[in-house]
Amino acid sequence: MIELTEQQVQALEHPEALPPRVRDPRTQQTFVLLPVEEYERLLRDQYDDSPWTDEEMELLAWEAGEMLDSFGKDA
């Protein structure tokens, strides 16, 4: 585990932008500092890596049902 610098501790105590951001000076890549509880909550409750949104999946299910209904009527 990496210890926070004094500057990072101050950023957590007086955040100007939430969440506080840190930059790797070598790569210029930016990271955010989150409490582990917040990170775990995001993973558990909000993170969705599926290619479809809930709305898109409902629409696809409705369209599939419509196609099955019309297929049954044609037979």
C-alpha positions in Angstrom: 0.0 0.0 0.0 1.2 3.5 -0.8 1.2 6.2 1.9 -0.3 9.5 1.0 1.9 12.6 0.8 1.1 15.6 2.9 -0.3 17.4 -0.2 -2.6 14.5 -0.8 -3.8 14.5 2.8 -4.6 18.2 2.6 -6.5 17.6 -0.7 -8.6 15.0 1.1 -9.3 17.4 4.0 -10.1 20.4 1.8 -11.2 19.1 -1.6 -11.6 21.7 -4.3 -12.9 19.1 -6.8 -14.5 15.9 -5.7 -12.9 13.4 -5.7 -9.3 14.7 -5.4 -7.1 14.0 -8.4 -3.4 13.0 -8.5 -1.1 12.9 -11.5 1.8 10.6 -12.2 4.6 13.0 -13.1 6.2 10.4 -15.4 3.2 9.5 -17.5 1.0 12.5 -16.9 -1.8 10.0 -16.2 -4.5 11.3 -13.8 -6.0 9.2 -11.0 -8.7 10.0 -8.4 -8.5 9.3 -4.7 -11.6 7.6 -3.3 -12.3 6.1 0.1 -12.3 2.3 -0.3 -16.0 2.1 0.8 -16.9 4.4 -2.1 -14.9 2.4 -4.6 -16.5 -0.8 -3.5 -19.9 0.7 -3.6 -19.3 1.8 -7.2 -18.2 -1.6 -8.2 -21.1 -3.3 -6.5 -24.0 -1.0 -7.2 -23.2 1.1 -10.2 -20.6 -0.5 -12.4 -22.0 -2.1 -15.5 -19.6 -3.4 -18.2 -22.4 -5.0 -20.3 -22.7 -3.7 -23.8 -26.4 -3.0 -23.3 -28.2 -0.6 -21.0 -31.3 -1.8 -19.1 -33.5 0.3 -21.5 -31.9 -1.3 -24.5 -32.3 -4.8 -23.1 -36.1 -4.1 -22.4 -36.5 -2.9 -26.0 -34.8 -5.9 -27.4 -37.0 -8.2 -25.3 -40.1 -6.4 -26.5 -39.0 -6.6 -30.1 -38.3 -10.4 -29.7 -41.7 -10.9 -28.2 -43.3 -9.0 -31.1 -41.4 -11.1 -33.6 -42.6 -14.3 -31.8 -46.2 -13.1 -31.8 -46.1 -12.4 -35.5 -44.4 -15.7 -36.2 -47.2 -17.5 -34.4 -49.9 -15.7 -36.3 -48.3 -16.6 -39.7 -48.4 -20.3 -38.9 
